[in-house]
Amino acid sequence: MTKNKHKYEIIIYWSEEDNSYIAEVPELAGCMADGQTYSETVSNVETIIDEWIETAKALGRAIPKPKGKLSYS
């Protein structure tokens, strides 16, 4: 079972070019992961979210609060 401790929106799609699933976290600039299966991709992106937040803290950068559903203007 996925721990899902973060509330950031995650967009997951299949990439023919990469022959894998790609996960993007729009609220965290540059935060992406991939995987061969959907569940592997979810697990990988949760790890990358943790690492993104740890790095931002270490660099003294602001960490956005999760907004949930992405808003389009």
N, CA, C, O and CB atoms as a CASP TS submission, in Angstrom:
PFRMAT TS
TARGET T0000
AUTHOR 0000-0000-0000
METHOD Language model
MODEL 1
PARENT N/A
ATOM      1  N   MET     1       0.845  -1.170   0.000  1.00  0.00           N
ATOM      2  CA  MET     1       0.000   0.000   0.000  1.00  0.00           C
ATOM      3  C   MET     1       0.893   1.236   0.000  1.00  0.00           C
ATOM      4  O   MET     1       1.942   1.253   0.644  1.00  0.00           O
ATOM      5  CB  MET     1      -0.963  -0.004   1.218  1.00  0.00           C
ATOM      6  N   THR     2       0.475   2.262  -0.720  1.00  0.00           N
ATOM      7  CA  THR     2       1.216   3.507  -0.814  1.00  0.00           C
ATOM      8  C   THR     2       1.000   4.331   0.438  1.00  0.00           C
ATOM      9  O   THR     2      -0.114   4.419   0.953  1.00  0.00           O
ATOM     10  CB  THR     2       0.800   4.299  -2.057  1.00  0.00           C
ATOM     11  N   LYS     3       2.071   4.931   0.921  1.00  0.00           N
ATOM     12  CA  LYS     3       1.962   5.723   2.139  1.00  0.00           C
ATOM     13  C   LYS     3       1.269   7.053   1.909  1.00  0.00           C
ATOM     14  O   LYS     3       0.587   7.546   2.808  1.00  0.00           O
ATOM     15  CB  LYS     3       3.324   5.960   2.721  1.00  0.00           C
ATOM     16  N   ASN     4       1.422   7.658   0.720  1.00  0.00           N
ATOM     17  CA  ASN     4       0.723   8.877   0.328  1.00  0.00           C
ATOM     18  C   ASN     4       0.725   9.934   1.421  1.00  0.00           C
ATOM     19  O   ASN     4      -0.330  10.458   1.779  1.00  0.00           O
ATOM     20  CB  ASN     4      -0.692   8.554  -0.054  1.00  0.00           C
ATOM     21  N   LYS     5       1.898  10.251   1.952  1.00  0.00           N
ATOM     22  CA  LYS     5       1.975  11.228   3.027  1.00  0.00           C
ATOM     23  C   LYS     5       1.960  12.660   2.523  1.00  0.00           C
ATOM     24  O   LYS     5       1.700  13.586   3.291  1.00  0.00           O
ATOM     25  CB  LYS     5       3.211  10.995   3.838  1.00  0.00           C
ATOM     26  N   HIS     6       2.237  12.850   1.235  1.00  0.00           N
ATOM     27  CA  HIS     6       2.214  14.191   0.659  1.00  0.00           C
ATOM     28  C   HIS     6       0.897  14.408  -0.071  1.00  0.00           C
ATOM     29  O   HIS     6       0.294  13.463  -0.578  1.00  0.00           O
ATOM     30  CB  HIS     6       3.409  14.403  -0.300  1.00  0.00           C
ATOM     31  N   LYS     7       0.464  15.638  -0.119  1.00  0.00           N
ATOM     32  CA  LYS     7      -0.816  15.963  -0.746  1.00  0.00           C
ATOM     33  C   LYS     7      -0.642  16.729  -2.053  1.00  0.00           C
ATOM     34  O   LYS     7      -1.582  17.367  -2.527  1.00  0.00           O
ATOM     35  CB  LYS     7      -1.671  16.772   0.210  1.00  0.00           C
ATOM     36  N   TYR     8       0.546  16.673  -2.633  1.00  0.00           N
ATOM     37  CA  TYR     8       0.783  17.357  -3.897  1.00  0.00           C
ATOM     38  C   TYR     8       0.131  16.604  -5.050  1.00  0.00           C
ATOM     39  O   TYR     8       0.079  15.374  -5.061  1.00  0.00           O
ATOM     40  CB  TYR     8       2.284  17.513  -4.148  1.00  0.00           C
ATOM     41  N   GLU     9      -0.362  17.367  -6.015  1.00  0.00           N
ATOM     42  CA  GLU     9      -0.927  16.755  -7.206  1.00  0.00           C
ATOM     43  C   GLU     9       0.187  16.066  -7.989  1.00  0.00           C
ATOM     44  O   GLU     9       1.274  16.620  -8.153  1.00  0.00           O
ATOM     45  CB  GLU     9      -1.651  17.809  -8.084  1.00  0.00           C
ATOM     46  N   ILE    10      -0.086  14.870  -8.463  1.00  0.00           N
ATOM     47  CA  ILE    10       0.866  14.102  -9.274  1.00  0.00           C
ATOM     48  C   ILE    10       0.176  13.766 -10.590  1.00  0.00           C
ATOM     49  O   ILE    10      -0.924  13.212 -10.604  1.00  0.00           O
ATOM     50  CB  ILE    10       1.351  12.792  -8.528  1.00  0.00           C
ATOM     51  N   ILE    11       0.832  14.106 -11.692  1.00  0.00           N
ATOM     52  CA  ILE    11       0.317  13.773 -13.015  1.00  0.00           C
ATOM     53  C   ILE    11       1.159  12.625 -13.548  1.00  0.00           C
ATOM     54  O   ILE    11       2.383  12.730 -13.626  1.00  0.00           O
ATOM     55  CB  ILE    11       0.351  15.015 -13.986  1.00  0.00           C
ATOM     56  N   ILE    12       0.498  11.519 -13.918  1.00  0.00           N
ATOM     57  CA  ILE    12       1.206  10.338 -14.412  1.00  0.00           C
ATOM     58  C   ILE    12       0.713  10.033 -15.821  1.00  0.00           C
ATOM     59  O   ILE    12      -0.491  10.005 -16.079  1.00  0.00           O
ATOM     60  CB  ILE    12       0.992   9.108 -13.466  1.00  0.00           C
ATOM     61  N   TYR    13       1.651   9.806 -16.720  1.00  0.00           N
ATOM     62  CA  TYR    13       1.308   9.474 -18.096  1.00  0.00           C
ATOM     63  C   TYR    13       2.329   8.506 -18.669  1.00  0.00           C
ATOM     64  O   TYR    13       3.444   8.386 -18.160  1.00  0.00           O
ATOM     65  CB  TYR    13       1.224  10.742 -18.959  1.00  0.00           C
ATOM     66  N   TRP    14       1.934   7.814 -19.740  1.00  0.00           N
ATOM     67  CA  TRP    14       2.820   6.879 -20.426  1.00  0.00           C
ATOM     68  C   TRP    14       3.603   7.631 -21.481  1.00  0.00           C
ATOM     69  O   TRP    14       3.028   8.411 -22.240  1.00  0.00           O
ATOM     70  CB  TRP    14       2.023   5.709 -21.060  1.00  0.00           C
ATOM     71  N   SER    15       4.904   7.411 -21.541  1.00  0.00           N
ATOM     72  CA  SER    15       5.766   8.012 -22.554  1.00  0.00           C
ATOM     73  C   SER    15       6.258   6.933 -23.500  1.00  0.00           C
ATOM     74  O   SER    15       7.047   6.070 -23.114  1.00  0.00           O
ATOM     75  CB  SER    15       6.958   8.752 -21.903  1.00  0.00           C
ATOM     76  N   GLU    16       5.790   6.981 -24.746  1.00  0.00           N
ATOM     77  CA  GLU    16       6.258   6.033 -25.758  1.00  0.00           C
ATOM     78  C   GLU    16       7.758   6.213 -25.987  1.00  0.00           C
ATOM     79  O   GLU    16       8.499   5.241 -26.137  1.00  0.00           O
ATOM     80  CB  GLU    16       5.481   6.219 -27.087  1.00  0.00           C
ATOM     81  N   GLU    17       8.191   7.478 -26.011  1.00  0.00           N
ATOM     82  CA  GLU    17       9.601   7.794 -26.261  1.00  0.00           C
ATOM     83  C   GLU    17      10.519   7.154 -25.220  1.00  0.00           C
ATOM     84  O   GLU    17      11.575   6.616 -25.552  1.00  0.00           O
ATOM     85  CB  GLU    17       9.807   9.310 -26.271  1.00  0.00           C
ATOM     86  N   ASP    18      10.099   7.220 -23.956  1.00  0.00           N
ATOM     87  CA  ASP    18      10.907   6.670 -22.864  1.00  0.00           C
ATOM     88  C   ASP    18      10.546   5.223 -22.545  1.00  0.00           C
ATOM     89  O   ASP    18      11.261   4.548 -21.804  1.00  0.00           O
ATOM     90  CB  ASP    18      10.742   7.520 -21.620  1.00  0.00           C
ATOM     91  N   ASN    19       9.430   4.747 -23.109  1.00  0.00           N
ATOM     92  CA  ASN    19       8.930   3.404 -22.836  1.00  0.00           C
ATOM     93  C   ASN    19       8.741   3.177 -21.333  1.00  0.00           C
ATOM     94  O   ASN    19       9.085   2.127 -20.791  1.00  0.00           O
ATOM     95  CB  ASN    19       9.888   2.357 -23.412  1.00  0.00           C
ATOM     96  N   SER    20       8.184   4.195 -20.687  1.00  0.00           N
ATOM     97  CA  SER    20       7.927   4.107 -19.253  1.00  0.00           C
ATOM     98  C   SER    20       6.867   5.124 -18.857  1.00  0.00           C
ATOM     99  O   SER    20       6.513   6.018 -19.626  1.00  0.00           O
ATOM    100  CB  SER    20       9.225   4.333 -18.446  1.00  0.00           C
ATOM    101  N   TYR    21       6.368   4.962 -17.629  1.00  0.00           N
ATOM    102  CA  TYR    21       5.458   5.949 -17.064  1.00  0.00           C
ATOM    103  C   TYR    21       6.287   7.121 -16.555  1.00  0.00           C
ATOM    104  O   TYR    21       7.405   6.937 -16.073  1.00  0.00           O
ATOM    105  CB  TYR    21       4.586   5.334 -15.920  1.00  0.00           C
ATOM    106  N   ILE    22       5.736   8.318 -16.665  1.00  0.00           N
ATOM    107  CA  ILE    22       6.383   9.525 -16.169  1.00  0.00           C
ATOM    108  C   ILE    22       5.433  10.157 -15.159  1.00  0.00           C
ATOM    109  O   ILE    22       4.229  10.242 -15.402  1.00  0.00           O
ATOM    110  CB  ILE    22       6.736  10.525 -17.339  1.00  0.00           C
ATOM    111  N   ALA    23       5.972  10.598 -14.031  1.00  0.00           N
ATOM    112  CA  ALA    23       5.188  11.301 -13.016  1.00  0.00           C
ATOM    113  C   ALA    23       5.778  12.692 -12.833  1.00  0.00           C
ATOM    114  O   ALA    23       6.986  12.851 -12.654  1.00  0.00           O
ATOM    115  CB  ALA    23       5.171  10.515 -11.661  1.00  0.00           C
ATOM    116  N   GLU    24       4.910  13.693 -12.882  1.00  0.00           N
ATOM    117  CA  GLU    24       5.321  15.078 -12.663  1.00  0.00           C
ATOM    118  C   GLU    24       4.547  15.646 -11.481  1.00  0.00           C
ATOM    119  O   GLU    24       3.378  15.322 -11.271  1.00  0.00           O
ATOM    120  CB  GLU    24       5.092  15.939 -13.938  1.00  0.00           C
ATOM    121  N   VAL    25       5.221  16.499 -10.715  1.00  0.00           N
ATOM    122  CA  VAL    25       4.599  17.178  -9.579  1.00  0.00           C
ATOM    123  C   VAL    25       4.626  18.669  -9.909  1.00  0.00           C
ATOM    124  O   VAL    25       5.620  19.339  -9.633  1.00  0.00           O
ATOM    125  CB  VAL    25       5.350  16.859  -8.203  1.00  0.00           C
ATOM    126  N   PRO    26       3.543  19.202 -10.499  1.00  0.00           N
ATOM    127  CA  PRO    26       3.545  20.573 -10.997  1.00  0.00           C
ATOM    128  C   PRO    26       3.876  21.638  -9.947  1.00  0.00           C
ATOM    129  O   PRO    26       4.460  22.668 -10.282  1.00  0.00           O
ATOM    130  CB  PRO    26       2.219  20.873 -11.584  1.00  0.00           C
ATOM    131  N   GLU    27       3.516  21.408  -8.702  1.00  0.00           N
ATOM    132  CA  GLU    27       3.745  22.410  -7.654  1.00  0.00           C
ATOM    133  C   GLU    27       5.197  22.467  -7.178  1.00  0.00           C
ATOM    134  O   GLU    27       5.586  23.419  -6.501  1.00  0.00           O
ATOM    135  CB  GLU    27       2.847  22.127  -6.477  1.00  0.00           C
ATOM    136  N   LEU    28       5.998  21.460  -7.525  1.00  0.00           N
ATOM    137  CA  LEU    28       7.407  21.417  -7.122  1.00  0.00           C
ATOM    138  C   LEU    28       8.256  21.439  -8.391  1.00  0.00           C
ATOM    139  O   LEU    28       8.408  20.415  -9.057  1.00  0.00           O
ATOM    140  CB  LEU    28       7.722  20.139  -6.247  1.00  0.00           C
ATOM    141  N   ALA    29       8.798  22.587  -8.720  1.00  0.00           N
ATOM    142  CA  ALA    29       9.529  22.791  -9.974  1.00  0.00           C
ATOM    143  C   ALA    29      10.578  21.708 -10.212  1.00  0.00           C
ATOM    144  O   ALA    29      11.445  21.466  -9.372  1.00  0.00           O
ATOM    145  CB  ALA    29      10.197  24.159  -9.973  1.00  0.00           C
ATOM    146  N   GLY    30      10.481  21.065 -11.367  1.00  0.00           N
ATOM    147  CA  GLY    30      11.456  20.051 -11.758  1.00  0.00           C
ATOM    148  C   GLY    30      11.311  18.708 -11.077  1.00  0.00           C
ATOM    149  O   GLY    30      12.147  17.827 -11.275  1.00  0.00           O
ATOM    150  N   CYS    31      10.272  18.530 -10.281  1.00  0.00           N
ATOM    151  CA  CYS    31      10.083  17.286  -9.539  1.00  0.00           C
ATOM    152  C   CYS    31       9.383  16.262 -10.432  1.00  0.00           C
ATOM    153  O   CYS    31       8.192  16.379 -10.722  1.00  0.00           O
ATOM    154  CB  CYS    31       9.263  17.534  -8.240  1.00  0.00           C
ATOM    155  N   MET    32      10.156  15.248 -10.866  1.00  0.00           N
ATOM    156  CA  MET    32       9.654  14.221 -11.774  1.00  0.00           C
ATOM    157  C   MET    32      10.277  12.880 -11.426  1.00  0.00           C
ATOM    158  O   MET    32      11.339  12.813 -10.807  1.00  0.00           O
ATOM    159  CB  MET    32       9.949  14.592 -13.244  1.00  0.00           C
ATOM    160  N   ALA    33       9.601  11.816 -11.832  1.00  0.00           N
ATOM    161  CA  ALA    33      10.138  10.462 -11.664  1.00  0.00           C
ATOM    162  C   ALA    33       9.566   9.599 -12.786  1.00  0.00           C
ATOM    163  O   ALA    33       8.639  10.002 -13.489  1.00  0.00           O
ATOM    164  CB  ALA    33       9.783   9.864 -10.239  1.00  0.00           C
ATOM    165  N   ASP    34      10.132   8.414 -12.939  1.00  0.00           N
ATOM    166  CA  ASP    34       9.612   7.484 -13.932  1.00  0.00           C
ATOM    167  C   ASP    34       9.591   6.081 -13.355  1.00  0.00           C
ATOM    168  O   ASP    34      10.062   5.845 -12.242  1.00  0.00           O
ATOM    169  CB  ASP    34      10.453   7.527 -15.220  1.00  0.00           C
ATOM    170  N   GLY    35       9.037   5.150 -14.127  1.00  0.00           N
ATOM    171  CA  GLY    35       8.990   3.763 -13.696  1.00  0.00           C
ATOM    172  C   GLY    35       8.420   2.890 -14.798  1.00  0.00           C
ATOM    173  O   GLY    35       7.768   3.384 -15.718  1.00  0.00           O
ATOM    174  N   GLN    36       8.667   1.599 -14.701  1.00  0.00           N
ATOM    175  CA  GLN    36       8.185   0.647 -15.695  1.00  0.00           C
ATOM    176  C   GLN    36       6.725   0.265 -15.469  1.00  0.00           C
ATOM    177  O   GLN    36       6.042  -0.150 -16.405  1.00  0.00           O
ATOM    178  CB  GLN    36       9.047  -0.595 -15.679  1.00  0.00           C
ATOM    179  N   THR    37       6.243   0.401 -14.230  1.00  0.00           N
ATOM    180  CA  THR    37       4.837   0.136 -13.931  1.00  0.00           C
ATOM    181  C   THR    37       4.258   1.374 -13.250  1.00  0.00           C
ATOM    182  O   THR    37       4.989   2.233 -12.757  1.00  0.00           O
ATOM    183  CB  THR    37       4.673  -1.142 -13.025  1.00  0.00           C
ATOM    184  N   TYR    38       2.930   1.442 -13.238  1.00  0.00           N
ATOM    185  CA  TYR    38       2.253   2.569 -12.604  1.00  0.00           C
ATOM    186  C   TYR    38       2.614   2.647 -11.113  1.00  0.00           C
ATOM    187  O   TYR    38       2.961   3.715 -10.612  1.00  0.00           O
ATOM    188  CB  TYR    38       0.723   2.447 -12.782  1.00  0.00           C
ATOM    189  N   SER    39       2.530   1.521 -10.417  1.00  0.00           N
ATOM    190  CA  SER    39       2.805   1.524  -8.974  1.00  0.00           C
ATOM    191  C   SER    39       4.269   1.839  -8.676  1.00  0.00           C
ATOM    192  O   SER    39       4.567   2.507  -7.686  1.00  0.00           O
ATOM    193  CB  SER    39       2.434   0.173  -8.362  1.00  0.00           C
ATOM    194  N   GLU    40       5.179   1.369  -9.515  1.00  0.00           N
ATOM    195  CA  GLU    40       6.592   1.706  -9.336  1.00  0.00           C
ATOM    196  C   GLU    40       6.796   3.209  -9.512  1.00  0.00           C
ATOM    197  O   GLU    40       7.581   3.822  -8.789  1.00  0.00           O
ATOM    198  CB  GLU    40       7.476   0.919 -10.336  1.00  0.00           C
ATOM    199  N   THR    41       6.095   3.795 -10.466  1.00  0.00           N
ATOM    200  CA  THR    41       6.208   5.225 -10.723  1.00  0.00           C
ATOM    201  C   THR    41       5.705   6.031  -9.532  1.00  0.00           C
ATOM    202  O   THR    41       6.333   7.015  -9.139  1.00  0.00           O
ATOM    203  CB  THR    41       5.430   5.603 -11.985  1.00  0.00           C
ATOM    204  N   VAL    42       4.586   5.626  -8.958  1.00  0.00           N
ATOM    205  CA  VAL    42       4.042   6.307  -7.780  1.00  0.00           C
ATOM    206  C   VAL    42       5.039   6.222  -6.621  1.00  0.00           C
ATOM    207  O   VAL    42       5.296   7.224  -5.954  1.00  0.00           O
ATOM    208  CB  VAL    42       2.676   5.690  -7.369  1.00  0.00           C
ATOM    209  N   SER    43       5.588   5.059  -6.382  1.00  0.00           N
ATOM    210  CA  SER    43       6.573   4.883  -5.317  1.00  0.00           C
ATOM    211  C   SER    43       7.804   5.761  -5.565  1.00  0.00           C
ATOM    212  O   SER    43       8.301   6.418  -4.650  1.00  0.00           O
ATOM    213  CB  SER    43       6.987   3.402  -5.209  1.00  0.00           C
ATOM    214  N   ASN    44       8.287   5.766  -6.803  1.00  0.00           N
ATOM    215  CA  ASN    44       9.464   6.569  -7.136  1.00  0.00           C
ATOM    216  C   ASN    44       9.206   8.060  -6.953  1.00  0.00           C
ATOM    217  O   ASN    44      10.059   8.776  -6.428  1.00  0.00           O
ATOM    218  CB  ASN    44       9.898   6.294  -8.567  1.00  0.00           C
ATOM    219  N   VAL    45       8.043   8.532  -7.380  1.00  0.00           N
ATOM    220  CA  VAL    45       7.778   9.970  -7.265  1.00  0.00           C
ATOM    221  C   VAL    45       7.609  10.371  -5.797  1.00  0.00           C
ATOM    222  O   VAL    45       7.968  11.491  -5.433  1.00  0.00           O
ATOM    223  CB  VAL    45       6.515  10.354  -8.073  1.00  0.00           C
ATOM    224  N   GLU    46       7.082   9.503  -4.957  1.00  0.00           N
ATOM    225  CA  GLU    46       6.991   9.828  -3.529  1.00  0.00           C
ATOM    226  C   GLU    46       8.387   9.981  -2.925  1.00  0.00           C
ATOM    227  O   GLU    46       8.611  10.858  -2.090  1.00  0.00           O
ATOM    228  CB  GLU    46       6.197   8.736  -2.772  1.00  0.00           C
ATOM    229  N   THR    47       9.312   9.140  -3.341  1.00  0.00           N
ATOM    230  CA  THR    47      10.706   9.270  -2.881  1.00  0.00           C
ATOM    231  C   THR    47      11.307  10.577  -3.365  1.00  0.00           C
ATOM    232  O   THR    47      11.995  11.266  -2.612  1.00  0.00           O
ATOM    233  CB  THR    47      11.561   8.082  -3.374  1.00  0.00           C
ATOM    234  N   ILE    48      11.047  10.922  -4.631  1.00  0.00           N
ATOM    235  CA  ILE    48      11.593  12.150  -5.201  1.00  0.00           C
ATOM    236  C   ILE    48      10.992  13.379  -4.524  1.00  0.00           C
ATOM    237  O   ILE    48      11.694  14.371  -4.326  1.00  0.00           O
ATOM    238  CB  ILE    48      11.337  12.199  -6.712  1.00  0.00           C
ATOM    239  N   ILE    49       9.714  13.337  -4.167  1.00  0.00           N
ATOM    240  CA  ILE    49       9.096  14.446  -3.428  1.00  0.00           C
ATOM    241  C   ILE    49       9.828  14.640  -2.104  1.00  0.00           C
ATOM    242  O   ILE    49      10.160  15.767  -1.738  1.00  0.00           O
ATOM    243  CB  ILE    49       7.577  14.179  -3.182  1.00  0.00           C
ATOM    244  N   ASP    50      10.082  13.546  -1.384  1.00  0.00           N
ATOM    245  CA  ASP    50      10.834  13.632  -0.115  1.00  0.00           C
ATOM    246  C   ASP    50      12.196  14.281  -0.344  1.00  0.00           C
ATOM    247  O   ASP    50      12.599  15.167   0.408  1.00  0.00           O
ATOM    248  CB  ASP    50      11.016  12.220   0.514  1.00  0.00           C
ATOM    249  N   GLU    51      12.902  13.840  -1.382  1.00  0.00           N
ATOM    250  CA  GLU    51      14.231  14.375  -1.665  1.00  0.00           C
ATOM    251  C   GLU    51      14.164  15.836  -2.091  1.00  0.00           C
ATOM    252  O   GLU    51      15.035  16.624  -1.723  1.00  0.00           O
ATOM    253  CB  GLU    51      14.914  13.548  -2.749  1.00  0.00           C
ATOM    254  N   TRP    52      13.152  16.208  -2.855  1.00  0.00           N
ATOM    255  CA  TRP    52      12.972  17.594  -3.286  1.00  0.00           C
ATOM    256  C   TRP    52      12.806  18.497  -2.061  1.00  0.00           C
ATOM    257  O   TRP    52      13.432  19.552  -1.958  1.00  0.00           O
ATOM    258  CB  TRP    52      11.742  17.723  -4.233  1.00  0.00           C
ATOM    259  N   ILE    53      11.948  18.057  -1.136  1.00  0.00           N
ATOM    260  CA  ILE    53      11.689  18.847   0.078  1.00  0.00           C
ATOM    261  C   ILE    53      12.942  18.929   0.946  1.00  0.00           C
ATOM    262  O   ILE    53      13.265  20.003   1.453  1.00  0.00           O
ATOM    263  CB  ILE    53      10.523  18.234   0.888  1.00  0.00           C
ATOM    264  N   GLU    54      13.650  17.821   1.125  1.00  0.00           N
ATOM    265  CA  GLU    54      14.898  17.826   1.912  1.00  0.00           C
ATOM    266  C   GLU    54      15.922  18.786   1.314  1.00  0.00           C
ATOM    267  O   GLU    54      16.579  19.532   2.041  1.00  0.00           O
ATOM    268  CB  GLU    54      15.495  16.405   1.988  1.00  0.00           C
ATOM    269  N   THR    55      16.056  18.767  -0.006  1.00  0.00           N
ATOM    270  CA  THR    55      17.014  19.643  -0.685  1.00  0.00           C
ATOM    271  C   THR    55      16.606  21.105  -0.529  1.00  0.00           C
ATOM    272  O   THR    55      17.446  21.959  -0.247  1.00  0.00           O
ATOM    273  CB  THR    55      17.121  19.276  -2.179  1.00  0.00           C
ATOM    274  N   ALA    56      15.326  21.391  -0.711  1.00  0.00           N
ATOM    275  CA  ALA    56      14.843  22.763  -0.556  1.00  0.00           C
ATOM    276  C   ALA    56      15.112  23.277   0.859  1.00  0.00           C
ATOM    277  O   ALA    56      15.542  24.417   1.033  1.00  0.00           O
ATOM    278  CB  ALA    56      13.339  22.843  -0.874  1.00  0.00           C
ATOM    279  N   LYS    57      14.860  22.443   1.868  1.00  0.00           N
ATOM    280  CA  LYS    57      15.133  22.833   3.256  1.00  0.00           C
ATOM    281  C   LYS    57      16.619  23.114   3.453  1.00  0.00           C
ATOM    282  O   LYS    57      16.989  24.111   4.073  1.00  0.00           O
ATOM    283  CB  LYS    57      14.667  21.732   4.231  1.00  0.00           C
ATOM    284  N   ALA    58      17.468  22.236   2.927  1.00  0.00           N
ATOM    285  CA  ALA    58      18.912  22.395   3.080  1.00  0.00           C
ATOM    286  C   ALA    58      19.411  23.672   2.414  1.00  0.00           C
ATOM    287  O   ALA    58      20.377  24.276   2.880  1.00  0.00           O
ATOM    288  CB  ALA    58      19.638  21.191   2.498  1.00  0.00           C
ATOM    289  N   LEU    59      18.762  24.087   1.328  1.00  0.00           N
ATOM    290  CA  LEU    59      19.167  25.298   0.610  1.00  0.00           C
ATOM    291  C   LEU    59      18.441  26.545   1.111  1.00  0.00           C
ATOM    292  O   LEU    59      18.683  27.649   0.626  1.00  0.00           O
ATOM    293  CB  LEU    59      18.912  25.126  -0.875  1.00  0.00           C
ATOM    294  N   GLY    60      17.556  26.361   2.081  1.00  0.00           N
ATOM    295  CA  GLY    60      16.805  27.491   2.639  1.00  0.00           C
ATOM    296  C   GLY    60      15.731  28.025   1.708  1.00  0.00           C
ATOM    297  O   GLY    60      15.329  29.183   1.820  1.00  0.00           O
ATOM    298  N   ARG    61      15.266  27.192   0.794  1.00  0.00           N
ATOM    299  CA  ARG    61      14.232  27.608  -0.157  1.00  0.00           C
ATOM    300  C   ARG    61      12.837  27.335   0.396  1.00  0.00           C
ATOM    301  O   ARG    61      12.630  26.440   1.215  1.00  0.00           O
ATOM    302  CB  ARG    61      14.416  26.887  -1.498  1.00  0.00           C
ATOM    303  N   ALA    62      11.901  28.129  -0.076  1.00  0.00           N
ATOM    304  CA  ALA    62      10.502  27.960   0.341  1.00  0.00           C
ATOM    305  C   ALA    62       9.940  26.653  -0.216  1.00  0.00           C
ATOM    306  O   ALA    62      10.257  26.250  -1.336  1.00  0.00           O
ATOM    307  CB  ALA    62       9.639  29.160  -0.130  1.00  0.00           C
ATOM    308  N   ILE    63       9.112  26.010   0.578  1.00  0.00           N
ATOM    309  CA  ILE    63       8.447  24.777   0.158  1.00  0.00           C
ATOM    310  C   ILE    63       6.963  25.106   0.006  1.00  0.00           C
ATOM    311  O   ILE    63       6.286  25.427   0.983  1.00  0.00           O
ATOM    312  CB  ILE    63       8.683  23.594   1.195  1.00  0.00           C
ATOM    313  N   PRO    64       6.465  25.022  -1.229  1.00  0.00           N
ATOM    314  CA  PRO    64       5.055  25.361  -1.445  1.00  0.00           C
ATOM    315  C   PRO    64       4.118  24.435  -0.670  1.00  0.00           C
ATOM    316  O   PRO    64       4.382  23.241  -0.527  1.00  0.00           O
ATOM    317  CB  PRO    64       4.724  25.301  -2.933  1.00  0.00           C
ATOM    318  N   LYS    65       3.032  25.001  -0.180  1.00  0.00           N
ATOM    319  CA  LYS    65       1.999  24.172   0.455  1.00  0.00           C
ATOM    320  C   LYS    65       1.198  23.505  -0.663  1.00  0.00           C
ATOM    321  O   LYS    65       0.932  24.129  -1.690  1.00  0.00           O
ATOM    322  CB  LYS    65       1.059  25.031   1.404  1.00  0.00           C
ATOM    323  N   PRO    66       0.816  22.250  -0.472  1.00  0.00           N
ATOM    324  CA  PRO    66       0.021  21.575  -1.499  1.00  0.00           C
ATOM    325  C   PRO    66      -1.304  22.292  -1.725  1.00  0.00           C
ATOM    326  O   PRO    66      -2.000  22.646  -0.774  1.00  0.00           O
ATOM    327  CB  PRO    66      -0.233  20.115  -1.107  1.00  0.00           C
ATOM    328  N   LYS    67      -1.642  22.501  -2.989  1.00  0.00           N
ATOM    329  CA  LYS    67      -2.913  23.169  -3.329  1.00  0.00           C
ATOM    330  C   LYS    67      -3.971  22.170  -3.757  1.00  0.00           C
ATOM    331  O   LYS    67      -5.153  22.505  -3.832  1.00  0.00           O
ATOM    332  CB  LYS    67      -2.698  24.197  -4.442  1.00  0.00           C
ATOM    333  N   GLY    68      -3.550  20.943  -4.040  1.00  0.00           N
ATOM    334  CA  GLY    68      -4.517  19.966  -4.512  1.00  0.00           C
ATOM    335  C   GLY    68      -4.742  20.103  -5.990  1.00  0.00           C
ATOM    336  O   GLY    68      -3.784  20.209  -6.755  1.00  0.00           O
ATOM    337  N   LYS    69      -5.969  20.102  -6.403  1.00  0.00           N
ATOM    338  CA  LYS    69      -6.306  20.138  -7.838  1.00  0.00           C
ATOM    339  C   LYS    69      -5.692  21.359  -8.505  1.00  0.00           C
ATOM    340  O   LYS    69      -5.833  22.489  -8.038  1.00  0.00           O
ATOM    341  CB  LYS    69      -7.836  20.143  -8.039  1.00  0.00           C
ATOM    342  N   LEU    70      -5.010  21.098  -9.607  1.00  0.00           N
ATOM    343  CA  LEU    70      -4.352  22.150 -10.361  1.00  0.00           C
ATOM    344  C   LEU    70      -5.378  23.100 -10.956  1.00  0.00           C
ATOM    345  O   LEU    70      -6.383  22.667 -11.521  1.00  0.00           O
ATOM    346  CB  LEU    70      -3.476  21.556 -11.462  1.00  0.00           C
ATOM    347  N   SER    71      -5.124  24.391 -10.827  1.00  0.00           N
ATOM    348  CA  SER    71      -6.011  25.402 -11.397  1.00  0.00           C
ATOM    349  C   SER    71      -5.436  25.915 -12.696  1.00  0.00           C
ATOM    350  O   SER    71      -4.235  26.167 -12.801  1.00  0.00           O
ATOM    351  CB  SER    71      -6.230  26.563 -10.413  1.00  0.00           C
ATOM    352  N   TYR    72      -6.279  26.066 -13.666  1.00  0.00           N
ATOM    353  CA  TYR    72      -5.860  26.602 -14.958  1.00  0.00           C
ATOM    354  C   TYR    72      -6.468  27.981 -15.139  1.00  0.00           C
ATOM    355  O   TYR    72      -7.623  28.208 -14.779  1.00  0.00           O
ATOM    356  CB  TYR    72      -6.275  25.659 -16.122  1.00  0.00           C
ATOM    357  N   SER    73      -5.688  28.904 -15.697  1.00  0.00           N
ATOM    358  CA  SER    73      -6.237  30.241 -15.925  1.00  0.00           C
ATOM    359  C   SER    73      -6.286  30.565 -17.393  1.00  0.00           C
ATOM    360  O   SER    73      -6.721  31.652 -17.772  1.00  0.00           O
ATOM    361  CB  SER    73      -5.420  31.289 -15.195  1.00  0.00           C
TER
END
